[in-house]
Amino acid sequence: MLNQRPGFPEFALTEIIEIYTDGACRGNPGPGGWGALLISGKRRKTLHGGASETTNNRMELTAAIEALNALQGPRQVLLHTDSKYVMDGITSWMLNWKKRGWKTAARKPVKNQDLWQQLDQAIGRHDIEWRWVRGHTGVPGNEEADALANRGIDELSLGQ
């Protein structure tokens, strides 16, 4: 029997998990939310949350981190993001940041280093294919992740 995380027992190790993530911010900085949609076959899970004072980039990173951390054990993942910041960071920048001790090419500290390091740990557990999707173009998974991110902000104002 697999040792699976409560709430996600239906995601088997051999299935490819498709994930859509999004972050939102009302003001930048300002109240923000993140959302993630996890899909495996006909099974779906949604996750969302928020922070009272944050940035859009932090919420985009948080969405990816939370989605990947929700998976117990190694998984094959197809992760969709509409964030060029996340996509470029993962595919182009992070390796060099790590080589330089989390410094940019200009030798300045990497912004959101705490979250980039959390994402680095989360991706190490999975086999991930990253795909960028243009936001707000009617892609159903991206639209749902966006709605979840905005729900995260809405729930902040309700005190939930």
N, C-alpha and C positions, 0 to 999 in steps of 0.2 A: 504494500500500500504506500502511496506517495504521501510525503509529509507536506500538506498544502495549507496555505494560509486560510483561516476562516473567512467566508464570504466570497472566495474565489476558487472553490473546489472543482468547478466545472471546466476550468482551463487545463487541459492535459498537456504534459510536457512536449508531446510531439506536434501539437497544433501550432500553426502560425497565428500569432496574435496581431491584429491590425489595430493601431492606436492613432487617434486624432487628438492633437493637443492645441490649446489656445490660451492666451492670456488677454486680459483687458484691464484698462485703467481709465478712471474718470478724473481727468487731470493727470499730469505726468511730471512730478509725482502727485499721488492722490490715492483714493481708495481703489483697490484693484482686486481682480478675481482671476482664477484659473479654472480650466475645465479639461477633462479628458474623457474620451469615449474609447472603450476597449471592446473589440469585436473578435469573436472566434466562431466561425460558422454562423449559426443562428443565435448564439449566445452574445449578450451585450451587457456591459457594466458601465456605469457613469460615475465619475468622481468630480468634485468641485470644492472650492474653498476660496478664501479671500484674506486680504490684509488691509488694515485701515490706512496705512501710509506706505506706499510702495511705488514701483515704476512698472511700466508695461513689460520691459525686458525681464525684470525679476519674476513677473507672473508667467511669462512664456517659459522661462527656465523651470519654474516650480511645477508647471503642468507636466512637463516631460519627466521630471524627477519623480513626482507622485505617481504617475502612470507606471513607470518602470519599477518603482519600489512596491507597487501593489501586486506584482507578479512574484509568486514564490518559486524559487528554483530557476535554473536557466531556461530561457525561452527563445524561440525564433520570433522576431518582432519586425513588423513593417510600421514605422512611425512616421506619420504625416504631421508637418508643422507648417504654419503660414508665416513663421518668423525667419526672416533672412538672418537675423542676429544669431538665433539658435543654430540654424543650418550652417552658416559660415563658421561659427565657433566650433561646431563638432567636426566639420569636414575640412576646414582649412587652418584655423587658428590654434586650437587647443594643444596640438602636439608641440608646437614651438613655444607656447606659453609655458608648458610643463618643462621643456628643456631649459628655459630661461628662468626657472624658479617662479613661475606665475607673474612674469613681467611681459609687457608688450614689446614690440620691436623698438619703441622709443624708450624702453627701460622704465616705464611707468607701471604701477601695479594694475593688474587686470581688474576691470570693473566687475562687480558681482562674483568675485573670486570664490566666495563661500559656496555659492550655488553651482558654479562651474565645477568645483571640486566634488560636490555631492552628485552632480550629473556624471562626472567621470567615474565615480564609484558605482553608480547605478548601471551604466552601460557596460561595465566590466563583467557583469553577471549574465549578459544576454548577447545573442547574435542579432544585431540590429541593422536593418536597411533603412536609411533616412531618405525621406522624400519631401521636397518642398511643394506646397500647393498654394496657389494664389488665394488669398482670403476674400471673403464676401463675393464669391463668384458662383454660388449655388451648389458647391460640392457638399453633399448631405452630411458626411462625417465632420467636415470642418464647420459647417453651420451649426451642428449640434454642439460641438466643442465650444464655439463662440457663445452660444446660448447658456451653456453651463458656466463659462467664465463670468458672464454678466449676472447669472444667478448668484454666483459667489459674492459679487459686489452687493447685489440687492439684499442678500441675507445679512450682510454686515450692518446695513441700516436698520434692519428689523431686530438686530441683536440675537440672531440665531447662531 
